[in-house]
Amino acid sequence: MIKVFFDASVIFSGMYSVSGASSRLLTMVKGKQIIGLTTQTVIEELNNNLHKIPKYQRYEIDKKIIDCGLIVREKITTDEKQPFTALVNQKDVHVIAGAVLTHSDYLITLDKKHLNNKIIRDKIKKVKIISPKDLLATIFKGLLDS
């Protein structure tokens, strides 16, 4: 089963819109079709941006994470971030570190500016950085090919 690391943008999107690829991937985690991973650092980032989704409160985010079955790794430490500091924007180091440290196959993100771009994908080889939509296409192509 593939292991997928969810960044805050994807969790945020999946909670806000029930019809998009982010939501579908969270549903696949709940259905045990993929293993969904994140970190406490990502959850804190999500909670810090809570004001952007007025219909949710902090306890609802925690409940949604638990309900969908995301596995939450402990907070990323400064020492764990260190190997990745020269590779990506400082605010995104914890995301790359989390994906690598959880041995994820994929890091899904909607952040094309700082994470899901050719420059970063060329630097980060231990995890495939991809959009939710592209991961869904990859999964379904694999199902059709098998």
DALINVEN-V547436 format. One record per pair of residues at least 24 apart in sequence whose ideal C-beta (glycine too) atoms are under 10 Angstrom apart, sorted by the first residue. I is the first residue (numbers start at 1). J is the second residue. D is the distance in Angstrom with one decimal. If there is no record, write none. Layout:
BEGIN
i->I j->J d->D
i->I j->J d->D
END
This chain:
BEGIN
i->1 j->32 d->7.9
i->1 j->33 d->7.6
i->1 j->34 d->6.3
i->1 j->35 d->5.5
i->1 j->105 d->9.4
i->2 j->28 d->9.7
i->2 j->33 d->9.0
i->2 j->34 d->5.3
i->2 j->35 d->6.9
i->2 j->36 d->10.0
i->2 j->104 d->8.6
i->2 j->105 d->4.8
i->2 j->106 d->6.6
i->2 j->128 d->9.9
i->2 j->135 d->8.7
i->2 j->138 d->9.0
i->2 j->139 d->7.5
i->2 j->142 d->9.0
i->3 j->34 d->7.6
i->3 j->35 d->4.6
i->3 j->36 d->8.3
i->3 j->37 d->6.1
i->3 j->71 d->9.0
i->3 j->99 d->9.3
i->3 j->102 d->6.9
i->3 j->103 d->6.5
i->3 j->104 d->4.6
i->3 j->105 d->5.0
i->3 j->106 d->7.5
i->3 j->127 d->9.3
i->4 j->28 d->8.5
i->4 j->29 d->7.6
i->4 j->34 d->5.2
i->4 j->35 d->6.7
i->4 j->36 d->5.6
i->4 j->37 d->6.8
i->4 j->38 d->9.5
i->4 j->70 d->9.6
i->4 j->99 d->9.1
i->4 j->102 d->9.7
i->4 j->104 d->6.2
i->4 j->105 d->6.9
i->4 j->106 d->4.8
i->4 j->107 d->7.9
i->4 j->108 d->5.9
i->4 j->127 d->9.8
i->4 j->128 d->9.9
i->4 j->130 d->9.2
i->4 j->132 d->9.3
i->4 j->135 d->6.9
i->4 j->139 d->9.5
i->5 j->35 d->9.7
i->5 j->36 d->8.2
i->5 j->37 d->5.0
i->5 j->38 d->6.6
i->5 j->39 d->8.4
i->5 j->42 d->8.6
i->5 j->70 d->9.8
i->5 j->71 d->9.9
i->5 j->73 d->9.2
i->5 j->95 d->7.8
i->5 j->96 d->9.3
i->5 j->98 d->6.1
i->5 j->99 d->3.9
i->5 j->100 d->8.7
i->5 j->101 d->9.4
i->5 j->102 d->5.9
i->5 j->103 d->9.4
i->5 j->104 d->3.9
i->5 j->105 d->8.6
i->5 j->106 d->6.8
i->5 j->107 d->4.7
i->5 j->108 d->7.0
i->5 j->109 d->8.8
i->5 j->127 d->6.9
i->5 j->129 d->9.5
i->6 j->36 d->5.8
i->6 j->37 d->7.0
i->6 j->38 d->4.8
i->6 j->39 d->9.6
i->6 j->42 d->7.2
i->6 j->46 d->9.8
i->6 j->65 d->9.4
i->6 j->68 d->9.5
i->6 j->70 d->6.4
i->6 j->71 d->10.0
i->6 j->72 d->10.0
i->6 j->95 d->9.7
i->6 j->98 d->9.4
i->6 j->99 d->9.3
i->6 j->104 d->9.2
i->6 j->106 d->9.6
i->6 j->107 d->8.5
i->6 j->108 d->6.0
i->6 j->109 d->8.5
i->6 j->132 d->8.9
i->7 j->38 d->7.6
i->7 j->39 d->9.5
i->7 j->42 d->6.1
i->7 j->45 d->8.3
i->7 j->46 d->9.3
i->7 j->92 d->8.4
i->7 j->94 d->9.4
i->7 j->95 d->4.9
i->7 j->96 d->9.6
i->7 j->98 d->8.2
i->7 j->99 d->8.2
i->7 j->107 d->6.8
i->7 j->108 d->6.9
i->7 j->109 d->4.5
i->7 j->110 d->7.9
i->7 j->111 d->6.9
i->7 j->115 d->7.2
i->7 j->116 d->9.5
i->7 j->129 d->9.6
i->8 j->38 d->8.2
i->8 j->39 d->10.0
i->8 j->41 d->9.2
i->8 j->42 d->5.1
i->8 j->43 d->8.1
i->8 j->44 d->9.0
i->8 j->45 d->4.4
i->8 j->46 d->4.6
i->8 j->47 d->9.3
i->8 j->48 d->8.9
i->8 j->49 d->7.0
i->8 j->94 d->9.9
i->8 j->95 d->8.0
i->8 j->109 d->8.8
i->8 j->110 d->9.4
i->8 j->111 d->9.0
i->9 j->42 d->9.7
i->9 j->45 d->9.3
i->9 j->46 d->9.2
i->9 j->49 d->9.4
i->9 j->95 d->9.4
i->9 j->108 d->8.9
i->9 j->109 d->5.8
i->9 j->110 d->4.1
i->9 j->111 d->5.5
i->9 j->112 d->10.0
i->9 j->115 d->8.8
i->9 j->116 d->9.7
i->9 j->131 d->9.9
i->9 j->132 d->9.3
i->10 j->36 d->9.7
i->10 j->38 d->9.0
i->10 j->42 d->9.5
i->10 j->107 d->9.4
i->10 j->108 d->5.1
i->10 j->109 d->6.3
i->10 j->110 d->6.1
i->10 j->111 d->9.3
i->10 j->131 d->8.7
i->10 j->132 d->5.6
i->10 j->135 d->9.6
i->11 j->36 d->9.3
i->11 j->38 d->6.8
i->11 j->42 d->7.2
i->11 j->43 d->8.2
i->11 j->45 d->9.3
i->11 j->46 d->5.7
i->11 j->61 d->8.1
i->11 j->64 d->8.1
i->11 j->65 d->7.4
i->11 j->68 d->9.0
i->11 j->70 d->7.7
i->11 j->108 d->9.7
i->12 j->45 d->9.2
i->12 j->46 d->6.1
i->12 j->49 d->6.9
i->12 j->50 d->9.4
i->12 j->52 d->7.4
i->12 j->53 d->6.8
i->12 j->56 d->9.2
i->12 j->61 d->9.1
i->12 j->110 d->8.4
i->13 j->53 d->9.8
i->13 j->110 d->6.1
i->13 j->132 d->7.5
i->14 j->64 d->8.4
i->14 j->68 d->8.1
i->14 j->108 d->9.9
i->14 j->132 d->8.0
i->15 j->46 d->8.7
i->15 j->53 d->6.7
i->15 j->55 d->8.9
i->15 j->56 d->6.3
i->15 j->60 d->8.3
i->15 j->61 d->7.1
i->15 j->64 d->5.6
i->15 j->65 d->9.2
i->15 j->68 d->9.3
i->16 j->52 d->8.6
i->16 j->53 d->5.5
i->16 j->55 d->8.1
i->16 j->56 d->8.2
i->20 j->110 d->9.7
i->20 j->132 d->7.2
i->20 j->133 d->8.1
i->20 j->136 d->9.7
i->21 j->108 d->8.7
i->21 j->110 d->9.4
i->21 j->131 d->7.4
i->21 j->132 d->3.7
i->21 j->133 d->4.3
i->21 j->134 d->8.4
i->21 j->135 d->7.5
i->21 j->136 d->5.0
i->21 j->137 d->8.8
i->22 j->108 d->7.7
i->22 j->109 d->10.0
i->22 j->110 d->7.4
i->22 j->131 d->9.2
i->22 j->132 d->4.6
i->22 j->133 d->8.8
i->22 j->135 d->9.9
i->22 j->136 d->9.5
i->23 j->68 d->9.6
i->23 j->132 d->8.7
i->24 j->132 d->7.6
i->24 j->133 d->9.3
i->24 j->135 d->9.7
i->24 j->136 d->6.1
i->24 j->139 d->9.7
i->25 j->68 d->9.5
i->25 j->106 d->9.7
i->25 j->108 d->6.6
i->25 j->132 d->5.4
i->25 j->133 d->9.6
i->25 j->135 d->6.7
i->25 j->136 d->6.8
i->25 j->139 d->8.7
i->26 j->64 d->8.1
i->26 j->65 d->9.3
i->26 j->67 d->9.3
i->26 j->68 d->4.7
i->26 j->69 d->8.8
i->26 j->70 d->7.7
i->26 j->132 d->9.4
i->27 j->68 d->7.5
i->28 j->68 d->9.3
i->28 j->69 d->9.9
i->28 j->135 d->9.6
i->28 j->136 d->8.5
i->28 j->139 d->7.8
i->29 j->65 d->10.0
i->29 j->68 d->5.3
i->29 j->69 d->5.1
i->29 j->70 d->6.0
i->29 j->71 d->8.8
i->30 j->67 d->7.0
i->30 j->68 d->4.5
i->30 j->69 d->5.2
i->30 j->70 d->9.0
i->31 j->68 d->9.4
i->31 j->69 d->8.7
i->32 j->69 d->7.2
i->33 j->139 d->8.2
i->34 j->69 d->10.0
i->34 j->105 d->9.2
i->34 j->106 d->8.8
i->34 j->135 d->8.8
i->34 j->139 d->7.5
i->35 j->69 d->8.8
i->35 j->70 d->9.2
i->35 j->71 d->6.9
i->35 j->102 d->9.3
i->35 j->104 d->8.4
i->35 j->105 d->8.9
i->36 j->65 d->9.4
i->36 j->68 d->7.0
i->36 j->69 d->6.5
i->36 j->70 d->4.5
i->36 j->71 d->6.7
i->36 j->72 d->9.7
i->36 j->104 d->9.4
i->36 j->108 d->9.3
i->37 j->70 d->6.8
i->37 j->71 d->5.0
i->37 j->72 d->7.9
i->37 j->73 d->6.6
i->37 j->98 d->7.7
i->37 j->99 d->7.9
i->37 j->101 d->9.6
i->37 j->102 d->4.5
i->37 j->103 d->8.8
i->37 j->104 d->5.6
i->37 j->106 d->9.9
i->37 j->107 d->9.6
i->38 j->65 d->7.6
i->38 j->70 d->5.4
i->38 j->71 d->7.6
i->38 j->72 d->5.7
i->38 j->73 d->7.2
i->38 j->95 d->9.3
i->38 j->98 d->6.9
i->38 j->99 d->9.3
i->38 j->102 d->8.3
i->38 j->104 d->9.6
i->39 j->71 d->9.7
i->39 j->72 d->6.6
i->39 j->73 d->4.6
i->39 j->74 d->7.1
i->39 j->75 d->6.5
i->39 j->76 d->5.6
i->39 j->80 d->9.7
i->39 j->94 d->6.9
i->39 j->95 d->8.3
i->39 j->97 d->8.2
i->39 j->98 d->4.1
i->39 j->99 d->9.0
i->39 j->101 d->8.1
i->39 j->102 d->7.5
i->40 j->72 d->5.9
i->40 j->73 d->7.0
i->40 j->74 d->5.6
i->40 j->75 d->4.2
i->40 j->76 d->8.0
i->40 j->94 d->9.9
i->40 j->98 d->9.3
i->41 j->72 d->9.8
i->41 j->73 d->8.7
i->41 j->74 d->8.7
i->41 j->75 d->5.0
i->41 j->76 d->4.6
i->41 j->77 d->9.3
i->41 j->80 d->9.6
i->41 j->81 d->9.2
i->41 j->93 d->9.8
i->41 j->94 d->4.5
i->41 j->95 d->8.2
i->41 j->97 d->8.5
i->41 j->98 d->6.6
i->42 j->70 d->9.4
i->42 j->72 d->8.2
i->42 j->73 d->9.0
i->42 j->75 d->9.4
i->42 j->76 d->8.7
i->42 j->94 d->7.3
i->42 j->95 d->6.9
i->42 j->98 d->6.4
i->42 j->99 d->9.9
i->43 j->70 d->9.0
i->43 j->72 d->6.3
i->43 j->75 d->8.9
i->44 j->75 d->7.3
i->44 j->94 d->9.4
i->45 j->91 d->8.7
i->45 j->94 d->7.9
i->45 j->95 d->8.6
i->71 j->102 d->7.8
i->72 j->102 d->10.0
i->73 j->98 d->6.5
i->73 j->101 d->7.0
i->73 j->102 d->5.5
i->74 j->98 d->9.9
i->74 j->101 d->9.7
i->76 j->101 d->7.3
i->77 j->101 d->9.9
i->84 j->123 d->9.2
i->84 j->124 d->8.0
i->84 j->126 d->9.9
i->86 j->123 d->9.0
i->87 j->119 d->9.7
i->87 j->120 d->7.3
i->87 j->123 d->4.8
i->87 j->124 d->6.5
i->88 j->114 d->6.6
i->88 j->115 d->6.9
i->88 j->119 d->9.5
i->88 j->120 d->6.0
i->88 j->123 d->7.6
i->88 j->124 d->7.7
i->89 j->113 d->8.7
i->89 j->114 d->4.7
i->89 j->115 d->8.3
i->89 j->120 d->9.0
i->90 j->114 d->10.0
i->92 j->120 d->8.6
i->95 j->129 d->9.5
i->96 j->120 d->8.2
i->96 j->123 d->9.1
i->96 j->124 d->6.0
i->96 j->126 d->8.9
i->96 j->127 d->7.7
i->96 j->129 d->8.5
i->98 j->127 d->9.6
i->99 j->124 d->8.2
i->99 j->126 d->8.0
i->99 j->127 d->4.5
i->99 j->128 d->9.4
i->99 j->129 d->8.0
i->100 j->124 d->7.8
i->100 j->125 d->9.8
i->100 j->126 d->4.8
i->100 j->127 d->5.7
i->101 j->126 d->9.7
i->101 j->127 d->9.9
i->102 j->127 d->8.9
i->103 j->127 d->8.5
i->104 j->128 d->8.8
i->105 j->130 d->9.8
i->105 j->135 d->9.6
i->106 j->130 d->5.5
i->106 j->132 d->9.8
i->106 j->134 d->9.4
i->106 j->135 d->5.7
i->106 j->138 d->8.3
i->106 j->139 d->9.6
i->107 j->135 d->9.6
i->108 j->132 d->5.1
i->108 j->133 d->9.4
i->108 j->134 d->8.6
i->108 j->135 d->5.5
i->108 j->136 d->9.5
END
